[in-house]
Amino acid sequence: MTTIPRRVWLEIDLGRLISNYRKIREAVAPAEVLAVLKANAYGLGVLPIACALSDAGVTQFGVAEPYEAIQLLPLKGTVQILSSILPEEIAPMVESDVVLPVTDLESAKRISEEAVKQGKRGVVHFKIDTGMGRLGILMRDAESVIRKAHSLPGLDCQGIFSHFPSAYDTDSLLTQSQVHDFCKLLDLLAQSGITFSKRHIANSDAINNFPCAYQAPFNVIRTGINLHGSFDTAGHRALRLDPILTLKTRLTAIRDLPAGTGIGYGHTCVLKRDTRVGVISAGYADGLPLALSNKGYMLIRGVPCPVLGRISMDYTVVSLKKLAAAQIGDEVICLGGEGEQAIHVEEWARLKGTHPYEIICSFGNRVERRYQNA
Ligand SMILES: Cc1ncc(COP(=O)(O)O)c(C=O)c1O
């Protein structure tokens, strides 16, 4: 079958991904870096991202659930589920040597029983809820649950970890108290001889805002969004990282429209004067936030072309007032680019009233992922 060039593509710069990884590794050393690659590496395509990181020396990968874990098994290193495990998922995960979270005594017992049945010990990390309020062993129960689980025959209790809900806020008292409580728990357990070779709490926010979260007793950090050169919009940036994404499409039509023409659904833009417009081949199905309607801009031949009217599913209309030289087929940068004109993930997030994670995870299925500078 003939290969049809795609209209919309996302260029993912693996060279920059690796340089971001090295900057993070240097900043948190001697702590090790665990790459968080859940949700298909935040939608970017897990295998190319994981292979590039693996080639650069990453040996620990974190995911949200078993389907994601299985995809990473061919890599060198450990694959770890960071969230929770359902009873029926335990057997195949133990069989595949995936590192599992212990979120309560029941899950610890189930994993141990299964591991004994398989003639091995299941490697686990205790997940402690120090304040995230989502999953994990509550602080008040942690000591007793861990003591009991520690004596189970089928567990290799390698690690212990927790997660921050608001480490983007440099002054967050909650984050400070989470670190304090976690360290107190480690001390308490150590007094009765229970120690862990992997201890982790920091996400990207904490790397930038809370050095105490990657210094002793912590010796691993978990990062996702910083690898992509993006940051939580609310947080301070300590690291100088480079964005790795450029979303591109093509100009599919150039039209001279008379004053008074309404543009797109709802006619949210009515032209005040005769205007040359361009129709670009990308819309909200490709991940362009509807919030760019009448607000955002696209770069054509390096010139910012403002969005006119409402973004539709497949197309977006832009003004070509400042770009007489535009030609049908011109490459259009929807997101990314270099220098002052560059359009950042954080800017789209601000316009949409969301965070960069949602922007990165929202590129559509028909958007081809193209990997560069491997
Ligand atoms: C448990 C856990 N650790 C680490 C991360 C990585 O977060 P970030 O992408 O902010 O570094 C996540 C992502 O949400 C997570 O759920």
The ligand as an SDF file (V2000), in Angstrom:
LIG
                    3D

 16 16  0  0  0  0  0  0  0  0999 V2000
    3.5880    8.1790   41.7810 C   0  0  0  0  0  0  0  0  0  0  0  0
    4.1590    9.1350   40.7790 C   0  0  0  0  0  0  0  0  0  0  0  0
    5.4520    9.4370   40.8290 N   0  0  0  0  0  0  0  0  0  0  0  0
    6.0170   10.2930   39.9500 C   0  0  0  0  0  0  0  0  0  0  0  0
    5.2850   10.8900   38.9610 C   0  0  0  0  0  0  0  0  0  0  0  0
    5.9740   11.8120   38.0020 C   0  0  0  0  0  0  0  0  0  0  0  0
    5.4700   13.0980   38.0430 O   0  0  0  0  0  0  0  0  0  0  0  0
    6.1310   14.2510   37.1840 P   0  0  0  0  0  0  0  0  0  0  0  0
    5.7440   14.0210   35.7670 O   0  0  0  0  0  0  0  0  0  0  0  0
    5.5120   15.4790   37.7350 O   0  0  0  0  0  0  0  0  0  0  0  0
    7.5890   14.1820   37.3800 O   0  0  0  0  0  0  0  0  0  0  0  0
    3.9240   10.6140   38.8770 C   0  0  0  0  0  0  0  0  0  0  0  0
    3.1050   11.2730   37.8550 C   0  0  0  0  0  0  0  0  0  0  0  0
    2.0500   11.7710   38.0690 O   0  0  0  0  0  0  0  0  0  0  0  0
    3.3480    9.7030   39.8070 C   0  0  0  0  0  0  0  0  0  0  0  0
    2.0440    9.3990   39.7540 O   0  0  0  0  0  0  0  0  0  0  0  0
  1  2  1  0
  2  3  1  0
  2 15  2  0
  3  4  2  0
  4  5  1  0
  5  6  1  0
  5 12  2  0
  6  7  1  0
  7  8  1  0
  8  9  2  0
  8 10  1  0
  8 11  1  0
 12 13  1  0
 12 15  1  0
 13 14  2  0
 15 16  1  0
M  END
$$$$
